[in-house]
Amino acid sequence: MTIAEGDSLPNVEIELPDESKAKLPDYSGQPLVVYFYPKDDTSGCTREAKEFSAALGDFADAGAKVLGISKDSPAKHRKFAEKHDISVDLATDADGAVTEAFGVWVEKNMYGRKYMGIERSTFLFDAGGKLVRVWHKVRVPGHVEAVLEAVKDLG
């Protein structure tokens, strides 16, 4: 299953760093940026989380919420956020239902070795919970700015 533009927020459950649970549709009512990243405390993922955190005020000014999701545990998210001063909300997809619903659990290939992992991707939902923009195979430099512009364009 893969989500496409025009689809609604999938009714899947995430686990937050405080180990509480939430359903993605609970976030509707304001624009929502959902970004998927492979792993806490790796260079690209750290840079992306720091850049989203630095721009969090700008996203809030535009009325949007930002949520980062990986398969890392809530405890690992807390440690990662503390170590790098990450202020963006991070969530855990422990059972893989969220990455499957978004179609970001994919086969990867590194140095000839194939394995399954999260494709760095970002999804923008409008205040009604409809998917309006998707970025797949994200490259971190300039990405947060592009997402923020798309949020502002929802205006």
C-alpha positions in Angstrom: 0.0 0.0 0.0 1.3 3.4 -0.9 -0.3 6.8 -0.1 -0.8 9.2 -3.0 -1.6 12.9 -3.3 -5.3 13.4 -2.5 -5.4 10.6 0.0 -6.3 11.1 3.7 -3.9 10.7 6.6 -3.7 6.9 7.2 -5.3 5.8 10.4 -2.1 4.3 11.8 -0.7 4.5 15.3 2.6 6.0 16.3 4.5 5.9 19.6 5.8 9.1 21.0 9.1 9.6 23.0 7.1 9.6 26.2 5.8 6.2 25.2 2.2 7.4 24.7 0.4 6.5 21.5 -1.4 8.6 18.9 -3.2 8.0 15.6 -2.0 10.2 12.7 -5.6 11.6 12.1 -5.3 13.1 15.6 -3.0 15.7 14.0 -5.5 17.0 11.5 -6.9 20.5 11.9 -3.7 22.1 10.8 -1.2 21.4 8.1 1.1 18.4 9.0 4.6 17.6 7.7 5.5 14.0 8.2 9.1 13.1 7.4 10.5 9.6 7.5 14.2 9.1 8.2 16.3 5.9 8.4 18.0 6.1 11.8 18.6 8.3 14.8 22.2 9.7 15.3 23.4 9.1 11.8 24.9 12.1 9.9 22.1 12.8 7.3 19.3 12.0 9.8 20.9 14.3 12.5 21.3 17.1 10.0 17.7 16.8 8.8 16.3 16.7 12.4 18.4 19.7 13.3 17.3 21.7 10.3 13.6 20.9 10.9 14.1 21.9 14.6 15.8 25.2 13.6 12.8 26.0 11.3 10.2 24.8 13.8 9.1 28.4 14.6 8.7 29.2 10.9 6.5 26.1 10.5 4.5 27.1 13.6 4.1 30.6 12.2 2.7 29.0 9.0 0.3 27.0 11.2 2.0 23.6 10.6 3.1 20.8 12.8 6.2 18.7 12.0 6.6 15.0 12.9 9.6 12.9 12.2 9.2 9.1 12.1 11.7 6.2 12.2 11.7 2.7 13.6 14.0 3.7 16.5 12.6 3.2 20.0 11.1 6.0 22.1 14.2 5.8 24.4 16.5 6.2 21.5 14.5 9.2 20.2 14.8 10.8 23.7 18.6 10.3 23.7 19.0 11.5 20.2 16.9 14.6 20.8 18.8 15.4 24.0 22.2 14.9 22.5 21.6 17.1 19.4 19.0 19.6 20.9 16.3 18.3 18.6 13.0 20.0 19.2 10.9 18.5 16.4 8.5 15.8 17.5 9.9 12.3 16.8 7.7 9.2 16.7 8.3 5.5 16.5 6.9 3.0 14.0 7.6 -0.1 16.0 5.5 -2.6 14.0 6.1 -1.1 10.6 2.5 -0.2 9.9 3.2 3.5 9.3 6.2 3.0 6.9 4.1 0.4 5.1 1.1 2.7 4.8 3.3 5.5 3.4 5.2 3.1 1.1 8.6 4.1 2.5 9.7 0.7 3.7 11.8 -0.2 0.6 14.6 -2.4 -0.6 17.9 -0.5 -0.5 21.2 -1.4 -2.0 24.5 -0.3 -0.4 27.9 -1.6 -1.7 26.1 -4.4 -3.5 24.2 -5.5 -0.3 20.4 -5.5 -0.5 18.4 -4.8 2.6 15.1 -3.3 3.7 15.0 0.2 5.2 13.2 3.5 5.3 13.5 5.7 2.3 14.0 9.3 3.4 10.7 10.9 2.4 8.4 13.8 3.4 4.7 14.1 3.1 2.7 17.4 3.5 -1.0 17.2 4.5 -3.4 20.1 4.5 -5.5 21.1 7.6 -8.2 18.7 6.4 -5.8 15.8 6.5 -5.4 15.4 2.7 -2.0 14.7 1.2 -1.0 17.6 -1.0 2.7 17.1 -1.6 5.3 14.3 -1.5 9.1 14.3 -1.6 10.7 10.8 -2.1 14.4 10.0 -2.0 15.1 13.3 -0.1 18.5 14.9 -0.2 18.9 16.9 3.0 20.5 20.2 1.8 17.7 22.7 1.0 14.9 20.2 1.8 13.5 21.9 4.9 13.3 25.2 3.0 11.4 23.6 0.1 9.0 22.0 2.6 8.4 25.3 4.4 7.7 27.1 1.1 5.1 24.4 0.2 3.5 24.9 3.6 3.3 28.6 3.1 1.8 28.0 -0.3 -1.1 26.3 1.4 -1.9 29.7 2.7 
